[in-house]
Amino acid sequence: MDFGEVAALIAAIAFAMLVLILMLPILRLRHTVDATTRMINDLNDRTAPLLGDVNTTVKNVNTALEQVQTSLDGVNLQLAKVDTMTSHAQNVTANIANLATVVSAAAANPLVKVAAFGYGVRRAASARRHAETEREVRDTIKQQRRAARRGNR
């Protein structure tokens, strides 16, 4: 055996020793990779039904949101109708107020005239009674003066 063969033999033994030394961590790494693979498979097995449930829930929420949107559209339509009715009621109220003003003006003017006429009649009747009473008092005073003059003569 020459020096090259001995060196090759030493190198082969060193390489075998290196393989034996590295074999233990590689086996442990294999167990870690297997455990990680099992965990990922379990996670996939558990996640698939959850994702199916989430998809069902999202579909139900979308359906509910569509129903809410339909309801809101109906409410908005009804509110538009209420706005129209309110504006019509406002117009009717304004027309009634104008009519009341016209009727009030038309009725108030004759009523004021009737009230003024009644006041004038009362005042004239009172003045006439007062004038009659005053005339009677004057006539009485004149008669008393005449009687007093006749009595003095």
LOMAR-320436 format. One line per 4 residues: their letters; for each residue x negated, y negated, z of N, C-alpha, C, CB. Coordinates in Angstrom, 2 decimals, always signed. Atoms other than C-alpha are relative to their C-alpha. Glycine has a CB too. Layout:
<bapas>
A = X Y Z X Y Z X Y Z X Y Z | ...
</bapas>
This chain:
<bapas>
MDFG = -0.84 +1.16 +0.00 +0.00 +0.00 +0.00 -0.89 -1.23 +0.00 +0.96 +0.01 +1.21 | +0.80 +1.21 +0.06 -1.36 -3.25 -0.92 +0.71 -1.15 +0.72 -0.29 -0.38 -1.46 | -0.47 +1.15 -0.78 -0.81 -6.64 +0.56 +1.36 -0.50 -0.53 -1.04 -1.15 -0.05 | -1.25 +0.45 +0.60 +2.12 -7.57 -1.82 +1.16 +0.87 +0.42 -0.11 -0.02 -1.52
EVAA = -1.07 -0.90 -0.40 +4.05 -4.46 -0.90 +0.33 -0.19 +1.47 -0.37 +1.45 -0.27 | -0.22 +0.24 -1.43 +3.58 -5.10 +2.81 +0.78 -1.30 +0.16 -1.36 -0.07 +0.78 | -0.69 +1.29 -0.10 +4.71 -8.69 +2.32 +1.45 +0.16 -0.43 -0.71 -1.07 -0.86 | -1.36 -0.22 +0.47 +7.77 -7.48 +0.39 +0.79 +0.76 +1.04 +0.01 +0.75 -1.33
LIAA = -0.65 -0.77 -1.05 +8.55 -4.96 +3.12 +0.34 -0.90 +1.18 -0.90 +1.15 +0.46 | -0.24 +0.93 -1.12 +8.25 -7.67 +5.81 +1.15 -0.95 -0.40 -1.31 -0.82 +0.36 | -1.07 +0.91 +0.45 +10.44 -9.95 +3.73 +1.33 +0.72 +0.01 -0.31 -0.55 -1.41 | -1.25 -0.75 +0.03 +13.05 -7.19 +3.29 +0.50 +0.23 +1.41 -0.18 +1.34 -0.72
IAFA = -0.40 -0.20 -1.40 +13.04 -6.45 +7.02 +0.51 -1.31 +0.58 -1.19 +0.54 +0.85 | -0.42 +1.32 -0.51 +13.33 -10.18 +7.79 +1.38 -0.35 -0.56 -1.03 -1.11 -0.38 | -1.30 +0.29 +0.59 +16.18 -10.49 +5.35 +1.09 +0.85 +0.62 -0.04 +0.22 -1.51 | -0.97 -0.88 -0.65 +17.94 -7.46 +6.90 +0.31 -0.51 +1.38 -0.53 +1.44 +0.07
MLVL = -0.22 +0.55 -1.35 +17.46 -9.00 +10.34 +0.88 -1.27 -0.09 -1.36 -0.32 +0.69 | -0.79 +1.22 +0.19 +18.86 -12.29 +9.06 +1.45 +0.36 -0.28 -0.57 -0.87 -1.15 | -1.35 -0.43 +0.32 +21.87 -10.48 +7.62 +0.68 +0.54 +1.25 +0.00 +1.07 -1.11 | -0.58 -0.52 -1.23 +22.43 -8.62 +10.90 +0.33 -1.13 +0.97 -0.96 +1.01 +0.67
ILML = -0.24 +1.12 -0.92 +22.11 -11.85 +12.89 +1.19 -0.84 -0.48 -1.28 -0.89 +0.14 | -1.08 +0.82 +0.54 +24.47 -13.74 +10.56 +1.32 +0.76 -0.11 -0.38 -0.53 -1.37 | -1.21 -0.80 +0.12 +26.94 -10.84 +10.41 +0.96 -0.25 +1.17 -0.36 +1.46 -0.07 | -0.86 +0.23 -1.16 +28.30 -11.48 +13.94 +0.78 -1.31 -0.12 -0.84 -0.01 +1.29
PILR = -0.79 +1.22 +0.19 +29.24 -15.17 +13.33 +0.96 +0.08 -1.19 -0.92 -1.19 -0.19 | -0.89 -0.12 +1.16 +30.65 -14.25 +9.92 +1.23 +0.83 +0.37 -0.76 +0.65 -1.20 | -1.15 -0.79 -0.45 +32.83 -11.55 +11.54 +0.93 -0.83 +0.88 -0.47 +1.26 +0.77 | -0.83 +0.88 -0.86 +34.01 -14.03 +14.16 +0.73 -1.04 -0.85 -0.90 -0.72 +1.08
LRHT = -0.62 +0.98 +0.90 +34.66 -16.58 +11.42 +1.14 +0.66 -0.78 -1.05 -0.60 -0.99 | -1.06 -0.72 +0.68 +36.68 -13.92 +9.59 +1.23 +0.13 +0.88 -0.49 +1.38 -0.42 | -1.13 -0.09 -0.94 +38.84 -13.37 +12.72 +0.69 -1.36 +0.13 -0.49 +0.51 +1.39 | -0.58 +1.35 -0.10 +39.33 -17.16 +12.96 +0.81 -0.31 -1.26 -1.12 -1.07 +0.20
VDAT = -0.72 +0.25 +1.25 +40.31 -17.37 +9.30 +1.27 +0.84 -0.04 -0.91 +0.32 -1.22 | -1.20 -0.84 -0.03 +42.73 -14.42 +9.74 +1.06 -0.59 +0.94 -0.37 +1.42 +0.44 | -0.95 +0.60 -0.95 +44.31 -16.08 +12.80 +0.61 -1.27 -0.59 -0.70 -0.33 +1.35 | -0.50 +1.23 +0.63 +44.62 -19.36 +10.91 +0.99 +0.35 -1.11 -1.17 -0.85 -0.57
TRMI = -0.90 -0.44 +1.07 +46.21 -17.53 +7.96 +1.33 +0.46 +0.58 -0.65 +1.12 -0.82 | -1.24 -0.44 -0.65 +48.73 -15.83 +10.29 +0.81 -1.19 +0.50 -0.30 +0.96 +1.16 | -0.68 +1.18 -0.53 +49.54 -19.18 +11.91 +0.66 -0.79 -1.12 -0.98 -0.90 +0.78 | -0.57 +0.73 +1.13 +50.07 -20.86 +8.53 +1.20 +0.76 -0.56 -1.06 -0.22 -1.10
NDLN = -1.13 -0.80 +0.49 +52.30 -17.98 +7.40 +1.20 -0.12 +0.94 -0.40 +1.48 -0.15 | -1.09 +0.19 -0.97 +54.34 -18.24 +10.62 +0.62 -1.39 -0.16 -0.51 +0.19 +1.44 | -0.49 +1.37 +0.18 +54.60 -21.98 +10.12 +0.85 -0.10 -1.26 -1.18 -1.00 -0.06 | -0.80 -0.01 +1.24 +55.80 -21.44 +6.54 +1.33 +0.71 +0.21 -0.78 +0.68 -1.14
DRTA = -1.24 -0.75 -0.25 +58.33 -18.86 +7.73 +0.99 -0.82 +0.82 -0.30 +1.31 +0.72 | -0.89 +0.81 -0.84 +59.72 -21.27 +10.32 +0.41 -1.30 -0.68 -0.68 -0.32 +1.34 | -0.26 +1.29 +0.63 +59.55 -24.40 +8.17 +1.04 +0.12 -1.11 -1.29 -0.58 -0.57 | -0.94 -0.14 +1.12 +61.52 -23.03 +5.20 +1.46 -0.13 +0.45 -0.21 +1.36 -0.68
PLLG = -1.40 +0.20 -0.43 +64.83 -22.67 +7.14 +0.24 -1.41 +0.50 +0.37 +1.00 +1.09 | -0.18 +1.37 -0.48 +64.26 -26.04 +8.81 +0.17 -0.96 -1.17 -1.20 -0.43 +0.86 | -0.14 +0.87 +1.16 +63.76 -27.69 +5.43 +1.35 +0.21 -0.68 -1.14 +0.27 -1.00 | -1.34 -0.25 +0.54 +66.93 -25.99 +4.19 +1.06 -0.72 +0.81 +0.30 +1.50 -0.03
DVNT = -0.95 +0.71 -0.86 +68.82 -27.38 +7.21 -0.10 -1.50 -0.21 -0.25 +0.35 +1.48 | +0.18 +1.44 +0.23 +67.32 -30.81 +6.62 +0.65 -0.39 -1.32 -1.51 -0.38 +0.01 | -0.63 +0.31 +1.29 +68.42 -30.69 +2.98 +1.51 -0.02 +0.12 -0.42 +1.03 -1.06 | -1.46 -0.04 -0.21 +71.95 -29.71 +4.04 +0.46 -1.24 +0.76 +0.41 +1.27 +0.77
TVKN = -0.35 +1.19 -0.79 +72.00 -32.51 +6.62 -0.05 -1.26 -0.86 -0.94 -0.15 +1.21 | +0.12 +1.18 +0.87 +70.80 -35.07 +4.07 +1.16 -0.05 -0.99 -1.36 +0.01 -0.75 | -1.15 -0.02 +0.91 +73.49 -33.93 +1.62 +1.27 -0.43 +0.71 +0.18 +1.40 -0.60 | -1.19 +0.39 -0.77 +76.14 -34.27 +4.34 +0.00 -1.49 +0.31 +0.08 +0.80 +1.32
VNTA = +0.10 +1.44 -0.29 +74.87 -37.73 +5.27 +0.30 -0.79 -1.27 -1.41 -0.36 +0.55 | -0.28 +0.70 +1.26 +74.94 -38.76 +1.61 +1.49 +0.04 -0.32 -0.80 +0.63 -1.15 | -1.45 -0.10 +0.22 +78.52 -37.49 +1.32 +0.75 -0.96 +0.92 +0.49 +1.45 +0.22 | -0.65 +0.91 -0.96 +79.50 -39.40 +4.47 -0.21 -1.45 -0.41 -0.55 +0.23 +1.43
LEQV = +0.26 +1.37 +0.43 +77.83 -42.55 +3.15 +0.83 -0.36 -1.23 -1.49 -0.18 -0.31 | -0.86 +0.26 +1.15 +79.71 -42.22 -0.13 +1.44 -0.26 +0.45 -0.05 +1.18 -0.98 | -1.36 +0.20 -0.51 +82.98 -41.91 +1.82 +0.11 -1.36 +0.68 +0.38 +1.13 +0.98 | -0.02 +1.32 -0.66 +82.08 -44.96 +3.91 +0.01 -1.10 -1.05 -1.23 -0.16 +0.95
QTSL = +0.03 +1.00 +1.06 +81.26 -46.89 +0.73 +1.37 -0.11 -0.67 -1.06 +0.36 -1.04 | -1.35 +0.01 +0.58 +84.63 -45.87 -0.74 +0.97 -0.72 +0.93 +0.49 +1.43 -0.28 | -0.88 +0.67 -0.98 +86.37 -46.99 +2.46 -0.27 -1.50 +0.01 -0.21 +0.58 +1.41 | +0.33 +1.42 +0.01 +84.50 -50.30 +2.43 +0.50 -0.68 -1.27 -1.51 -0.20 +0.13
DGVN = -0.55 +0.58 +1.23 +85.49 -50.85 -1.19 +1.50 -0.23 +0.15 -0.28 +0.92 -1.21 | -1.44 +0.16 -0.24 +89.12 -50.27 -0.19 +0.29 -1.16 +0.94 +0.60 +1.29 +0.58 | -0.18 +1.11 -0.96 +88.79 -52.66 +2.75 -0.24 -1.33 -0.70 -0.96 +0.16 +1.23 | +0.27 +1.25 +0.72 +87.24 -55.31 +0.52 +1.14 -0.35 -0.95 -1.31 +0.10 -0.78
LQLA = -1.14 +0.24 +0.87 +90.10 -54.89 -1.95 +1.19 -0.55 +0.79 +0.40 +1.29 -0.73 | -1.10 +0.47 -0.86 +92.65 -55.31 +0.86 -0.27 -1.41 +0.51 +0.20 +0.96 +1.19 | +0.34 +1.36 -0.45 +90.77 -58.37 +2.17 +0.21 -1.02 -1.11 -1.44 -0.05 +0.49 | -0.26 +0.91 +1.11 +90.95 -59.91 -1.28 +1.49 -0.28 -0.13 -0.55 +0.59 -1.32
KVDT = -1.45 +0.20 +0.05 +94.71 -59.35 -1.26 +0.46 -0.90 +1.14 +0.73 +1.35 +0.07 | -0.36 +0.83 -1.15 +94.96 -60.87 +2.23 -0.41 -1.46 -0.26 -0.68 +0.53 +1.30 | +0.43 +1.36 +0.34 +92.95 -63.89 +1.02 +0.99 -0.65 -0.96 -1.40 +0.01 -0.61 | -0.98 +0.54 +0.94 +95.39 -64.31 -1.85 +1.29 -0.37 +0.72 +0.29 +1.02 -1.12
MTSH = -1.23 +0.29 -0.75 +98.38 -64.07 +0.50 -0.18 -1.21 +0.90 +0.43 +1.21 +0.84 | +0.27 +1.14 -0.88 +96.75 -66.54 +2.88 +0.02 -1.30 -0.78 -1.35 +0.16 +0.71 | -0.01 +1.23 +0.80 +96.18 -69.07 +0.12 +1.42 -0.34 -0.45 -0.93 +0.15 -1.23 | -1.40 +0.26 +0.37 +99.81 -68.65 -1.02 +0.77 -0.56 +1.20 +0.67 +1.28 -0.51
AQNV = -0.67 +0.51 -1.20 +101.01 -69.13 +2.56 -0.42 -1.43 +0.29 -0.30 +0.89 +1.22 | +0.48 +1.37 -0.21 +98.85 -72.24 +2.81 +0.70 -0.95 -0.97 -1.54 -0.07 -0.19 | -0.70 +0.84 +0.97 +100.42 -73.62 -0.38 +1.46 -0.19 +0.41 -0.08 +0.63 -1.40 | -1.40 +0.11 -0.44 +103.93 -72.85 +0.93 +0.10 -0.94 +1.19 +0.56 +1.40 +0.36
TANI = +0.00 +0.88 -1.17 +103.10 -74.55 +4.23 -0.18 -1.46 -0.40 -1.10 +0.41 +0.98 | +0.21 +1.38 +0.47 +101.81 -77.63 +2.43 +1.27 -0.52 -0.68 -1.22 -0.08 -0.98 | -1.24 +0.42 +0.67 +104.96 -77.72 +0.28 +1.10 -0.30 +1.01 +0.48 +1.08 -0.99 | -1.02 +0.23 -1.04 +107.18 -77.41 +3.36 -0.29 -1.29 +0.75 +0.05 +1.18 +0.98
ANLA = +0.35 +1.24 -0.69 +105.26 -80.20 +5.09 +0.37 -1.21 -0.86 -1.51 -0.03 +0.32 | -0.37 +1.11 +0.90 +105.72 -82.44 +2.04 +1.52 -0.17 -0.06 -0.56 +0.24 -1.41 | -1.46 +0.05 +0.04 +109.41 -81.54 +1.87 +0.53 -0.60 +1.31 +0.59 +1.41 -0.23 | -0.44 +0.55 -1.29 +109.81 -82.30 +5.58 -0.24 -1.50 +0.05 -0.74 +0.69 +1.17
TVVS = +0.29 +1.44 +0.04 +108.16 -85.69 +5.03 +1.03 -0.73 -0.84 -1.41 -0.27 -0.56 | -0.98 +0.63 +0.89 +110.50 -86.47 +2.13 +1.38 -0.03 +0.67 +0.08 +0.75 -1.35 | -1.31 -0.06 -0.66 +113.60 -85.31 +4.04 +0.03 -0.96 +1.18 +0.32 +1.44 +0.48 | +0.06 +0.90 -1.15 +112.48 -87.22 +7.12 +0.13 -1.44 -0.45 -1.31 +0.20 +0.78
AAAA = -0.09 +1.38 +0.50 +111.99 -90.39 +5.11 +1.40 -0.30 -0.53 -1.05 -0.24 -1.12 | -1.33 +0.22 +0.57 +115.30 -89.93 +3.31 +1.06 -0.08 +1.10 +0.35 +1.10 -0.99 | -1.01 -0.01 -1.07 +117.22 -89.16 +6.51 -0.25 -1.12 +1.00 +0.01 +1.34 +0.71 | +0.31 +1.00 -1.02 +115.42 -91.65 +8.74 +0.48 -1.38 -0.41 -1.51 -0.04 +0.28
NPLV = -0.41 +1.32 +0.45 +116.19 -94.68 +6.61 +1.48 -0.23 +0.25 -0.32 -0.17 -1.48 | -1.42 +0.21 -0.32 +120.01 -94.24 +6.81 +0.26 +0.05 +1.51 +0.88 +1.04 -0.70 | -0.19 -0.06 -1.45 +119.75 -93.27 +10.48 -0.41 -1.31 +0.66 -0.79 +1.17 +0.60 | +0.42 +1.30 -0.55 +117.82 -96.45 +11.21 +1.06 -1.05 -0.29 -1.38 -0.43 -0.59
KVAA = -1.04 +0.99 +0.34 +120.47 -98.44 +9.37 +1.24 +0.20 +0.86 +0.37 +0.11 -1.49 | -1.17 -0.28 -0.84 +123.29 -96.71 +11.27 -0.27 -0.46 +1.43 +0.36 +1.51 -0.03 | +0.34 +0.42 -1.36 +121.48 -97.30 +14.59 +0.00 -1.52 +0.10 -1.36 +0.57 +0.42 | +0.03 +1.47 -0.02 +120.88 -100.94 +13.71 +1.43 -0.56 -0.10 -0.87 -0.55 -1.16
FGYG = -1.38 +0.44 +0.11 +124.52 -101.34 +12.67 +0.73 +0.18 +1.32 +0.71 +0.77 -1.12 | -0.63 -0.25 -1.31 +125.67 -99.74 +15.93 -0.46 -1.02 +1.03 -0.31 +1.41 +0.49 | +0.53 +0.99 -0.94 +123.40 -102.06 +17.90 +0.62 -1.37 -0.28 -1.54 -0.07 -0.10 | -0.60 +1.30 +0.36 +124.72 -105.05 +15.97 +1.47 -0.09 +0.42 -0.11 -0.23 -1.52
VRRA = -1.42 -0.01 -0.39 +128.34 -104.03 +16.59 +0.12 -0.17 +1.51 +0.70 +1.31 -0.46 | -0.04 +0.13 -1.46 +127.68 -103.60 +20.33 -0.34 -1.43 +0.42 -0.98 +0.99 +0.66 | +0.43 +1.36 -0.36 +125.89 -106.92 +20.47 +1.10 -1.03 -0.33 -1.31 -0.36 -0.75 | -1.08 +0.92 +0.40 +128.69 -108.69 +18.56 +1.19 +0.13 +0.95 +0.46 +0.27 -1.47
ASAR = -1.13 -0.20 -0.91 +131.36 -107.11 +20.78 -0.32 -0.61 +1.35 +0.33 +1.52 +0.16 | +0.40 +0.57 -1.29 +129.41 -108.11 +23.89 +0.04 -1.53 -0.05 -1.41 +0.48 +0.40 | +0.00 +1.46 +0.14 +128.96 -111.66 +22.59 +1.43 -0.53 -0.08 -0.79 -0.43 -1.27 | -1.39 +0.43 +0.11 +132.64 -111.88 +21.73 +0.69 +0.02 +1.36 +0.76 +0.88 -0.99
RHAE = -0.58 -0.06 -1.34 +133.70 -110.72 +25.22 -0.54 -1.12 +0.86 -0.29 +1.35 +0.66 | +0.61 +1.06 -0.80 +131.24 -113.11 +26.76 +0.58 -1.36 -0.42 -1.54 +0.01 -0.17 | -0.57 +1.26 +0.49 +132.59 -115.94 +24.55 +1.44 -0.15 +0.49 -0.06 -0.06 -1.55 | -1.39 +0.07 -0.48 +136.21 -115.09 +25.51 +0.03 -0.34 +1.48 +0.73 +1.34 -0.27
TERE = +0.05 +0.29 -1.43 +135.30 -115.06 +29.19 -0.41 -1.45 +0.23 -0.98 +0.96 +0.72 | +0.45 +1.36 -0.14 +133.47 -118.35 +28.80 +1.11 -0.99 -0.37 -1.24 -0.24 -0.87 | -1.11 +0.86 +0.42 +136.46 -119.88 +26.97 +1.07 -0.04 +1.09 +0.62 +0.49 -1.34 | -0.99 -0.05 -1.07 +138.82 -118.72 +29.72 -0.46 -0.83 +1.20 +0.27 +1.45 +0.43
VRDT = +0.52 +0.78 -1.13 +136.53 -120.21 +32.38 +0.10 -1.49 -0.30 -1.48 +0.40 +0.31 | -0.09 +1.42 +0.37 +136.38 -123.53 +30.49 +1.46 -0.50 +0.05 -0.59 -0.21 -1.42 | -1.42 +0.39 -0.02 +140.14 -123.57 +30.01 +0.48 -0.16 +1.46 +0.87 +1.07 -0.74 | -0.40 +0.10 -1.41 +140.59 -122.91 +33.75 -0.55 -1.27 +0.62 -0.48 +1.23 +0.79
IKQQ = +0.61 +1.22 -0.56 +138.16 -125.70 +34.65 +0.72 -1.23 -0.53 -1.52 -0.07 -0.33 | -0.69 +1.14 +0.59 +139.91 -128.09 +32.24 +1.38 -0.17 +0.66 +0.15 +0.18 -1.53 | -1.32 +0.09 -0.62 +143.31 -127.24 +33.74 -0.12 -0.52 +1.42 +0.69 +1.37 -0.02 | +0.19 +0.48 -1.38 +141.96 -127.79 +37.25 -0.31 -1.49 -0.01 -1.12 +0.78 +0.71
RRAA = +0.33 +1.42 +0.07 +140.57 -131.19 +36.23 +1.26 -0.81 -0.34 -1.12 -0.25 -1.05 | -1.23 +0.70 +0.37 +143.84 -132.17 +34.59 +0.95 -0.05 +1.20 +0.68 +0.69 -1.20 | -0.88 -0.04 -1.15 +145.75 -131.04 +37.64 -0.50 -0.96 +1.08 +0.11 +1.43 +0.55 | +0.56 +0.89 -0.99 +143.38 -132.98 +39.84 +0.24 -1.44 -0.41 -1.49 +0.26 +0.19
RRGN = -0.25 +1.34 +0.45 +143.84 -136.11 +37.71 +1.47 -0.34 +0.16 -0.45 -0.16 -1.45 | -1.42 +0.26 -0.13 +147.58 -135.79 +37.77 +0.32 -0.19 +1.49 +0.84 +1.15 -0.62 | -0.27 +0.11 -1.42 +147.48 -135.34 +41.49 -0.53 -1.31 +0.55 -0.60 +1.17 +0.74 | +0.59 +1.23 -0.44 +145.40 -138.50 +41.89 +0.82 -1.17 -0.52 -1.46 -0.10 -0.46
R = -0.74 +1.09 +0.56 +147.74 -140.70 +39.93 +1.21 -0.22 +0.72 +0.30 +0.20 -1.40
</bapas>
